[in-house]
Amino acid sequence: MTRAEPPAHDVATLFARLDVLLPQIAEGAARRERERELPFALVRRIAEAGLLTVRIPKRHGGPGGSVRDAIRVVIEIASVDSNIAQALRPNFGFVESLLSNPGNEAGRERWFARLLAGHIVGNAGLERGGAHGTSRARLTREGDHYKASGTRYYSTGALFADWISSFALNDEDRETNFIVPRGREGLYLADDFDAMGQRLTASGTSVYENVLVADDEVGQHPIARDRRNPVIPMFQLYLAAVEAGIARNALTDAVAFTRHVARPIRHSSAQKSVDDPYVQHSVGEIAAQAYAAEAAVLRAADALDDAWAADLDEAALTRASVEVAQAQYFAVQAALKAAERLFDVGGASATDRTHNLDRHWRNARTVANHNPRDWKAAVTGAWHLKGEAPPTSGAF
């Protein structure tokens, strides 16, 4: 690691740093995705600028930002490179899990200090195969420590990270979280994520071969799946924020392509594509989709902030979960529509691989497949029809 910038003690400082970084992140994003060039340096710069510390409270040396502030950061990054935004999701969720666990003040002190120093947390996520995300990885007690064994997939951001968070079944067959340094002996990370989109999120395989896990590396950031909590909706809202960013990125490319590459079709009344009324309509529709998606996501972020203000009251958390599900459903739809409409601003040249305009649809579709959107709509409908609260499965 290089030296991080001094911790930001207010959100305005973070957004000023973000404004400086965004053009650097945007430059070459299409090429990086086309050539599978993992953006190690850019992710490190984001961490060193303190942008992963938005939610760390002022009493711990952080800027004390709101959920809305954090989601705004995610949208901005996703609007120039959704791969990088997605790769940072475990870090934002990790902070949220620390905030929601009042009994772990020592853990917060330790981890907030690391994050403020520029550390990055990735994850080794769910396993492939098996219903309902069942786990076969084991965490076995051996004297004063543990040993972890198993193979995980969907290891979002792991290759960029300093710490890898995961979970496994302990000796009592209970899911138990743990976190170890990326360089720990026996931990192997592979860049083998093979999805059609979000290819640079470092979301491939993590293998634990009898990895030593210290006692104080276990149970530091529990995320309850048997009761409602603010962490799960934050994870879900994060996906919606990435979709909103993709929609805005599609708008950016639609405008640039129309201005600099596209030409009017033979029977158009316009001499330039920017004057073609049908191209204007296409760009306007993309802009509306991006605008509405961002507005929906930020409104849901406000609902989560309201739940925190209400001391995580059950009713407030339930309302926030419903709002997040609604925003997520719409953000997916908006990103897919914007990414598809992008091709209506140009002719055959818009499909040239050198432009890589299809990445927006591929990325939006890949993010959408994390949690099927039809479940979001059905759960929201059950709430409005019957007052039935969303399940606490980990997807709401």
N, C-alpha and C positions, 0 to 999 in steps of 0.2 A: 504493500500500500504506500502511496505517496501521502504527503501531508494534507489533511483536510483544511478547508477554510474555517475560521473561527465560528463556533456555533452561532446561529442566528437567534436572536432573542425576541424577534417579532416576525409576523407573517409577511409584512411588507418587504423585509429584507430578502426573504426566501423567493418571493415573486420577482423581485429585481434580479436576483441571480438566475432564476428560471428564464427570464426574458433574454438574458445574455446567452444562455445555453441552447435555447430552442433553434436558432438558425444553424448552430453547429450540429445538432441532432438531425435536423431536416436534410442537411447537405448529404447527398449520396445515399439516402435511405432506400430509394428504389433499387439502386445498384447493389447495395449490401444484401438486400433480400433476394435479388436475382442470383447473386454469386455466392450465397450462403456465407457471408462474412460476419461472424459474430462481433458485435460492437463492444468489446471489452473496455476500451478506453472511454467511450461515452458513458457507459454505465458507471464506471468509476468516478467520472467527473460529476455525475448527478449526485452520487453519494457524498463526495467531498464537498459539494456545495450545500449539503445539509438538507436536500430536498426529501430525504426519507424520514426526516425528523419532525414533520409538520405538526403531528399530534402530541409530541412530547411536551408535557406541562412546563410552565415557566419555573415552577419550584424545583424542577429537575434540570434546569438549564436550557430548556427548549423554547420554541416560539409560542407554544400553547394554542395551536391552531384548532379550528373546529373540523368536524367531519366535512362540512362544505368546503373548507379550505383544502383539505387533503384531496377531495374528489376533483376540485378545480385543477390541482397540480396534475392529477392523472389524465384528465381530459386534454390539458395542454400538451403533455408529452405524447399522448396517443394521437393527437392531431398532426404530429410530424413523424412519429414512428410508433405504431401500435405494438410492435414486437418488444421494444424496450419497456413500454408501459406495462405490458402483460408480465414481463420478466420480473418486475418489481412488486408484483402483487403479494407474494409471501411476506415481504418486509413490512408493508403497510398492515397486513393482517396480524403479523407478529406484534407490532406496537399496540394494536387494538386489543389483542388478547392480554397483554400486560396491563393495560389500562383497566380492563374489566375484572381483574383479579386482585381485589383489595388486600388479600392475605399474603401477598408476595412483595412486600416493600423492598426487601433486600434484592430480589430479582430485578425489580424495576430500576433500582439504583445501578446495578451492575450493567444491565442491558442498555439502558438509556445512555449511559456514559460511553459504551462501545459504539452505539449508533451515532451519537454526537461527534465521535472521533472519526466517522466515515466508514464504519463497518457495514457490510451488506449481509442480509439473511436470505437464503434461498430455501427451497424445500425438496424433500423426496416424498412425493405424494402417493396417490393411490396405486394399488397394484392392478395389473391387467388380469381379466378373467374373474369369475366369481360374481355372484349377485350382490347388489346393495353395497358395493365397496368393501366387501369382506377382506380381512387381512390375514396373511399367512406369515408375515415377518414376526420374529420373536425377539423379545428383550428379556434375557435371562440373568438372574442375580448370581454373581460369583464373588462371594466374600463381601468386600467393601465397595464393589463396583458392579457394573452390568456388562453383558456382551450382546451386541445386536447382530442379527443375521437375517438376511432376506433380500429380495429384489423389488425395487419400487420403480414405477414409471411416472410420467407427468411431473418430473422434478423441476418445476418452474424456477428459472433463474439460478439453478444450482451452480452452473459453470461460472457464473459471474460473482458468486457469493464467497464470503469469508466463513460463514457458518451455515450448516445444513440442518434444518429442522425436519423431523419425521415422527412417526408413531409406529408402535408394534404391540403385539400381545405380550403381556407380562406373564409371570408364572401362574397367575390366577386367571389367565385368559381375558384380561381387561385391556382395552386399548390404552396405551400409555405414551405420552409424547416425550421426546428427548431432542437434544440439539448438540451437535459436535462440530469442532472445527473442520473445515473442508479437507485439510491435509491429514486428518487422522488416519493412521495405518489401517488398512483393510477396507477403506471406503473408496469405491471406484465410480467415477462419473463418466458417462458417455454422451457424445453429441450425436444421438441417433434418433432424434424426434423426427417422425416421418409423416407428419400431417401435411395437408395441401396448403395450409396457411399458418401464420404465426411461427414460421420456421426458425426464427432466430431468438426464440424465447428460452433456449437451453432447457427444454422440457423433456429430455430423454430419460435414459435408464440410470438408476443409482443402485449399486450393489454393495451390501454390507456383508463382509466376510469376517465374522467374529470380531467386530469392531468394539473396542473398549469404550464404555460410556461411564463417566464418573457419576457418583451419586448426586452431585449438585447440577448435573446436566439433564436430569430426569424430572419431569413434571413441572417445568418452569413456566409453561405457557398453555395451560389446559384450556381447551375449547369444548364446553359442555354440549353434547348432542342430545341430551335427554331433557333439556329445559331451554326456554327462550333466553337469548343473550344478544348483545349488540355486535358480536364479532361476525357471526354468520351473515346477517344482512349487509354488513360492511363488505365482506368478501363478495357477495352477490352484486352489490351496488358498484363495486370496483369493475366487474365485468361490463355492466351497463355503461360506465364511464369510458371504458375502452371502446365500446361500440359508438358512443357519441363522438369520440375523437376520430374514429375511422370515418364517420360521416363527414366531419369537417375536413379531413384530409382529402376525401374524394372531391369535395367542393374546391379545395385549393388546386388540385390537379385538373379539374374540369375548367377552371378559369385559365390556368396556365396553358393548357392544351389548346383551348379556343383562341387565346390571344396569339400564341406563338407557332402553332403547328397546323391546326385545322384550316381547311379551305371550304368555301361554299360548294354545295353540289351544283350540278350543271343547270338545273331549272330554278335555282334559288333567285329571289329578287334582290339579294344582298351581294355586295362586292367583297365584303369581308365577313368571316364567320361570326364576329361579335355583333354584326348587324342582322343576322338571320333570326327572325322571330321564333322559330322552332328551337334553335340553339339557346336563345335567351330563355325560353320557357323551360328547357331542360335544366339549365343552370339555376334558374329560380326555384324549380322543384327540389333540386339537390340542396340548395340553401335552406329551404323551408324544413326539409327533413332534418338537416344538421341542427338548425336552430331549435326545433321542437324537441329533439332528442336531448340536447344539452339542458334545456329548460326542465324537462321531466326528471332528468337525473339529479339536477341541483335541488329541485323541490323534494325529492326523496331524501337527499342528504340533509335537508332542513328537518325532515321528520325524524331522522336519527339523532340529530342535535337536540331536538325537542325531547327525545327519550332520555338522553343523557341529562338534560336539564331537569327532568322529572325523576332523577335518581334511578333510572332504568326500571321504572314502574312497568308491570306486566302489560297493562293496557296500552301504554305508550309504545312499548316495544312491539306489541302485536300490530298496532297501526303502522309503525315504521316498516315492519316486514311486508305488510300488504302494499304499502306505497313503493317499496323497493321492487317488489314483484311486478307491479304495474309499469314502473319506469323501465325495468329490464325488458319486459315484453315489447314495449314500444321502441326502445333504443335498438334492439335487434332488428326489428322491422325497418326502422329508419336507415340504419347503416346498410342493410342489404339493398334497399331501394335506391339509396344514394349511389352506392357502388355500381349497381346495374345501370342506372340512368346516366352515369358518367359516359358510357359508350355512345350515347345519343348526341354528344357534342361534336363528334368527328366521324369520319368514314372508316374504311378498312385500316388506315394507318393507326387508328386508335388501338388496334389489337396487336400492334408490333410488340414483340417481347422486350425490345429495348426500352420502351416506355414503362412496362410492367404495371399498367393500370389495373390489370386483373387482380393485383395483390389485395386491393381494398375489399373486393367481394370475398376472396379466399380467406382473408384474415377475419372479416366479419362473420362468415359462416363457421369458421373454426372456433371462434370465441363463443358463438351462439350454441355450439354443441356441448359446452361444459355442462349446462343444465337445460334440458329441453324446454323451449318457451311455451309449449302447450300446457305444461304443468303450471307455469306462472299464471296463465290465463285461467285455468280451471280452479286453482286455489283462490285467485282473486274473485272469481265468480261465486265460489262457495261462501266467501266472506260477505259479499254484498247480498247474496240471497238468504243465507241462513245464519250469518254471524259466526261462521265456523273459522276458527283461527288456523293459520298456516301450520303445517307440521314442523317439528323441530328436528328434521332429518339431517340438516346440514346444507340444505339448498334454499332455505328461506330465512 
